[in-house]
Amino acid sequence: MELNIYAYKCKRCKHIQYPYRTICRKCGDNDHNEFDIVPMSKKGKLLTFTHLFTLPADYETASLMLGIVELDDGNRITGQLDIDNPKIGMKVKGDVQIVRQELYEKRLGMVFSKM
């Protein structure tokens, strides 16, 4: 089963937005819950990135790389990067994976790799 992160498509103007907002960002003339839930695009362009080295003690890794990606549908999302030498503007593809695991809790998020 493929995992997805979902966005919200305005029933009036068809604009897809993420994260959820009660009013459409594009038409601004929307009633509460006038959205269809749709899976987000998983391909996009890396806008910026950072390498974190001082994570909280409960992380199982010493460092983590995060990036902001502009998806093909125009939305932006922050996700982990599984790329050795990221470059701003490079094409990436995402996959929903476990990004953090506590005792009995698994946290899912987008992990991007090079296309």
N, C-alpha and C positions, 0 to 999 in steps of 0.2 A: 504494500500500500504506500503510495507516494504522499508525503506530508507537504502541506502548503501553509503559507501565511495569507490571510484573506484581507482584501480591500473592500471598499464600499462604492458601488456604482449608482450614481444619481438616476432615478427613474425619469426625471424631466430632461436633463441635458446630456446624460450618458457619461459624464465625467467620472473617472475613477480616482478615489482619494484614499489615503492612508496616513495616519491612523483615523479612526472614526471621529467624526464631528457631527453635531446635530444639524448643521446647515451646510449645504454644498459650497465648496470653496469657489467654484466657477460661476454658477448662476445666482447663488446667494438667496434664492427664492424657493426654499424647500421646507416642507413640513417634517416634523420629527418622524423618523423611521421610514422615510421615502427612499430607501436604498436597497439595492440587491447586493448580496454578498457574493463576491467573485474571487477566485484565486489570483494572487499577484503574479506579475511577470517575475521570472527568475534570472533574466539576463539584463545586463546594463553596463554602465561605464563608471569606473572608480573616480570619484571626485576628490577625495582626500583620505589620508590614513594616519594612524599614530601607533606607536609601539609602547605598550604599558609594561613597566618593569616592577612596580611596587603594588602588587595585588594583595587583597586581604588574605589572611592566613588560611582560610578555608578553601582557597583555590588549590587545585592539584597541579598547577603549572606555575613556573617561575615568571613567565611573561606571556603577553597576549597581544595580538595585533588586531586592531579594529579599523574599519573603513566605512565611509559613507558612499553609497552607490546610488546613482541615478538610474532607475530601472527604465526599460523600454517604454513603459506606460507613462513616464514622466514623474512618478513618485520617487521619493528618496527614502532610503532605509539604512540604518546602521547595522552592521554585521561583523562577525569575525572574519579575518582573512587567513586563508590557507595558501599563501603565496610567498615564495622566498624573497623575491625582489620586486615589490609592488611599484608601479609607476602610475602617476596621475594620468587619467585618460585611457588607461588600458581597459579592454573588454573583459568582463568577468561573468561568471554564471554562478548562481546560488543553489544551495541545497539545504533543506531544513534538517538539522542534526541536533544531537544533545550538545549544548554548549556549557552546561554546568550541571553537576550532579551532587546533591547532598544525600544524606543517609538513605532516605526512601523516596526522594523527590528528584525527578529529572526535568531540567529546564531546556526547552527547545528554542532554537533561534536560527537565523540564516548564517550559513558559513559560505563565503565566496572563494572560488578558485579561478585560476586563469583559464580563458577560453582557448 
